[in-house]
């Protein structure tokens, strides 16, 4: 059987992990596989077509791809899966796909992705050690995308030969009872590790921090989504520092535009900068949004949201707010949200901004995905 795997023409910096798993699965069945992106002519007529999807607000390229390949190959069965198809299956059916598959493809869940199909991808293995999360946060899609929790498994067979780094897309590693085994296995590889979804700060204590010691984690990611997480961060940050992790290599996602207020958001930003860690604002996007950045929280205005966006571009670096002195003083001394996020020149220029940027450069390429985006960006088909 000839199988065509299609990644629609939306932007993503990651390869279509689910499709790469499907590729391995079908090759093991003796089928031939080709992968394409967007709407392009392909080398052979397929018997089956799988189209993946990403964010719900990226649905239009998905529909375009479905229409294109259905017109090109009307007799081939076309199945649509992915995040959008899982979160909004009824809307996805309007794409005219033969089948909408709103769940994981379990048979391909534990196979090594076929990275040979993406030769331009960096030597990085993307891995799930488990599925699901012990939390049920109202702003997160994980409970829908991964409703069934699974225990952590060995990941050795999921590391592609020659790859130099491991990125884990687990949603709550520390929430699994056997997380220590995974940490030990990661240490044995000797490879740099990125817990890309972040570590649950509520579960980080002195013992956990010492267990993580020795892992090559840079940056170490956490979140400050609600004010009630403040005490956990006050405990976790010093514990991680005592375990050898530098504060300036800790990235903390800060949810805004959900049920918070601008002033409450500013309070959390101030906390993080005062603690000397990197703050990464993340704008809440409804899980059924069909157009990006249209949602305005009940306590926010369009103008306030635009102020945060502009500040991230101008005052921040790579969308993040590193704790360099001038920026800290601006936020800590501000008398209001508007004053903190205004674009007036910084008063304190005693530190050389270029030197600060150079110091942060090794981690800034990892500041691109917000926590809400990370929680909803899982590529389907076994991703």
N, C-alpha and C positions, 0 to 999 in steps of 0.2 A: 504494500500500500504506500502511496505517496502522500506525505503530510506537509502542509504549508503552515508555518507559524508566523503570525502577523503582530507586530508591535505598531499601533497607530502612530500618526505623526505628531504626537505631543512631545514637549521637552521633558526629559529626565536625565539626570547625570548618572543613573545606575542602569545596568543592563537588565533586560526582562528576565529576571531569575526564574519565574514560573515557567516561561516558555523554554528556557534552557533545561529545566528539569523534564519537561515534556519531551524535549528532543532526545534526551538520554533514554527515557522510558520507551519511546517509539523505536529507537534504534535497537534496543534490546529485544523488541518484538520482531526485528528483521525488516522494519519499514524504512523508507528513505525520507529524509527530512531536509527542508530548506527554511531558512529564517529570513524575513524581510521586514523593513520598516516603512510605514506610510503606504502610499498607493503607487506601486511600481510593477512593471512587467516582471514576471518570474520565468525561470528557465524551463519548467515543466508543468503540466496540468496536474493539479492535486486531486486526490480522492476525498481528503478531509482537510478542513481549514479551521484553525483555532485563532481567534482574535482575543487579545488580552485588553485590559483597561486599567486606568489609573484613577486619578481624582474624579469625583462626580462632575466637577465643573470643567473637566476636559472631555466631556462626552461627545462633543461635535466631531473631533478627529476620529473617534471610535465609530460613530455612525457613518462617517465618510468612508472609512476603511471597509466596513461591512458591505456597504452599497457597491463599492468598487469591485471587491472580490466576488460578490454574488453575481454581478453583471458579467465578470470575466469568466467565472466558472459556475454556471447555474446548476450543474448537476452534482457538484461537490457539497457535502454536508458542512455547513459553517456553524461553529459553536462559539459563543461569546461568553467570556468569563472575566474575572478581575474584580477590583475594588468597586468600581461603578456598578458592574453587573450584580455584585453581592449586596451593595447598599441600596440600590434602586432597581431591582429586577423588573418591575413593571414598566418603568421608563425604558430600560434596556431592550425590552421586547419590541418597542417601536422602531428599533434599528432594522427589523426584518431579518435578523439572524434566525437560522433554523432552530437553534436551541440557545437558551440563556442558562448558564451554569453558575448559580450563585453560592458556591461553596468551594472548598479545597478539593483538588483532584488527589485523593488519598494514595492511589497507586504510584504516584510520582513523588510522593512527599519525602522519601528517604533515599533518593538517588543523587549521585554527583552531577551537578549541572554541567552541560556541555559548553564550556567557555570557549571551545575552539570556534564556535559560531560567532563570537564577538572578539575578533583578534585585536581590536583597538582598545579593549578594556584593560585597565591597569591590573597588575598581578595581585589581585585581592580576591579572596574567597568570601562570599556572602553566605552566612550560615544561620539556620534556625536550630537551636538545640531543643526547643520545646514550643508549644503553642498555648495561647491563652494568657490570662492574667487573673490574679486573685482580686483585683479591684474591679469596680464597675462605674468608672467615672462618667458622668453624664455628657461630657464633651468629647469623649473618645469612641472610636469605631471598633475597638478590639473585641468587645463583647459580641458584636455582630459578625465581624470577619472571622473570629476564632472563638466560637462559643464553647468549644470543648477543650478543657485544659489537658495537656499531656505532660508527663514527667520528662525531665532532662535526659537526653540520650547521649551516647558517645558521638563526637563530631569528626573524628579522625578521617573517616571515609568521605567526608564532605569537603575536605581541603584539597583543592586542585593541585596537582604536581607542579612545583615551580613557583607557586604563589607565595608572596612575601608578607602578607598581612591577612588578618581575619577580621571581618566585620560581622557582628552578631545582630540580627534583627529580632531577637527575643523581646517580648514586651515587658516581662518582669522576671528577670533571671533570679533575683534574690527572693522572689516570692515562691519559688519552687523548693521543696524540701531537700532535694539532693544537689543544690547548686555548688556545694563544695567540690564534688567530683568533677564538675565542668571546669572550675577554676584550676584544679590540679592538672587536668588534661591540657588546658590552655598554657599553663606554665611549662609543661613538657614540650610543647611545640617550639617554644622560644620565640614565637612570632609576635609582633605588635598586635594589639587587640583593641577594637573599638566597640563598646556596648552602645551601638548607634541609637537605640531607643531610650537610652538613659537607665540609670540605676535608681531604684525606688528609695528615695532619701529617708523614708520612714522606717526602712529596714536596715539602715547603715548605723552600726554602733562600733565600739572599739574592736570587738572580736571580728566583725565583718571586714573592717578596714585592714586589720592585720592579715586576714585571709587573702585579701586582694593584693597585699604587699608582694612585690616581685613580678606582678603582671606588668607588661609594657603597655599601659593604658595612657593614651594621650590624644585628645583630652579625656577627662573623666566627666561624664554627663549626668546631670540630675535635673530636677524640675522644682519650681516654686509656683505651683498653679493656684493655690489658695492660701490665705493667711494662716490657716491652721497648721501648715507645714513649717512654719518659722522655727519652732522649737527643735524639730527634727534636723533642720539645716544647721542650727546652732550646735547641735551635737555631732553631726556628720562631718562638717567641714574641718574642725580641729582634729577629729579622729583620723580622717584621711591624710591630713597634713602630717600627723605623727607617724603615719605609715609610709611617708615618703613622697606623697603626691603634693605638688606645688599648687597653691591657691590659684595662681594665674593660669594654671592648666585645668582648672575646674570650670566647666561651662554649665550654667543653670538656665533652663528655659523658663520664661515668665509669661504665662497665659494672660491675655487681655482681650477685652471686648466680649466677654462671656456674661457673667453675672456681677462682675466687679465694677468699680467706678474708676475714673482716671486717677483720682487721688489715692485710692487703694493700690492701684497698679504702681504709682510712683513710690509709695511706701515700700513695696517689695523690691523695686529697683534700687532704692536707697540702701536697703538692707544688704543686698548683694554687693554693691560697690563698696559699702563700708566694710564688708567682710573681706574684700580684696579678691573676689572671684569674678568671672566674666558673666555678664547678664545677656541673655538672648531673648528679646521680646518675641512672642509668637501670637499672632492674631487669630482669634477663634473664627473658624469657618464651620457653618452648620454641615452636618453629615449628609444632607440631601441638597446641598447647594449646587445649582446648575450654572452659576456665574460667580466668578471669584470676586472677593472683596466687596460684595454688595450688602452683606449683613452688618447692621449697626446695632450694637448692644443697647439695651433699654436705658443705660446710664451714660452712654457715650453719644458724641455727635460726629458728623462727617469730618468737621474741622479738626477735632481732637485726634481722630484716627489718622488723618493726613499728617498731623504734627509728628506722630510717632514714626510714620513711614519716612518722612523727610529726615528726622533725627537719625534714624538707622542708616540712612544713606550718607549723611553729611558728618554727624558727630561720631557715629559708630564706625566699626571696621568689619567688613564682611557681614553686615547686619547685626553684629554683636556690639556690646558696650564693654570693652576691656577696662579694668580699673586703673587707668592712668590718672595722674593727679588732677589735671585740669578738669576732666570730665567728672571725677568724683566730687570736686568742690562745687561744680555747677549744680549737680543734682542735690547734694547734701545741703547747700545753702539756699536753694530755691524756696520761695514762699508759696508756690502753687504749681500745679501740673503744667500750666501754660508757660510759666517762667522756666521750669526745668527743661522743657522740650522745645523752647524757642531756639532759633538759629543765630542768636547774637554771638559775636566772637567770645571765645573763652577768655576769662580774665587772667587766669594763671597760665602763663606761657613759659614757666621756669623749666619744664621738662621738654626735651626734644621729641616731638611727635614722631619723627622719622625713626628714631631709635626705638620708640615704643612699638611701632608697627613692625620693625624688623624682628623684635623679640617675639612678637605674637605670630609671625608669619608661618611657623611650622604647623599651627593648628587652625589657621583661618579657613583653609579649604574644607574643613570639617564643620564649619558653622552654617552650612547652607540649608539644612532641613530643620524646620521648627518641630516642636514636639507633637502638635496636632497633625501637622503634615506627615511626620514620621509615623504616627499612629494610624494614618489612613492611606499610606502610600504603598502598602504591601502589594507587590505584584502577584497576580493570581496563578492559577494552574500549578499549584504545589509550592508557591512562593513562601 
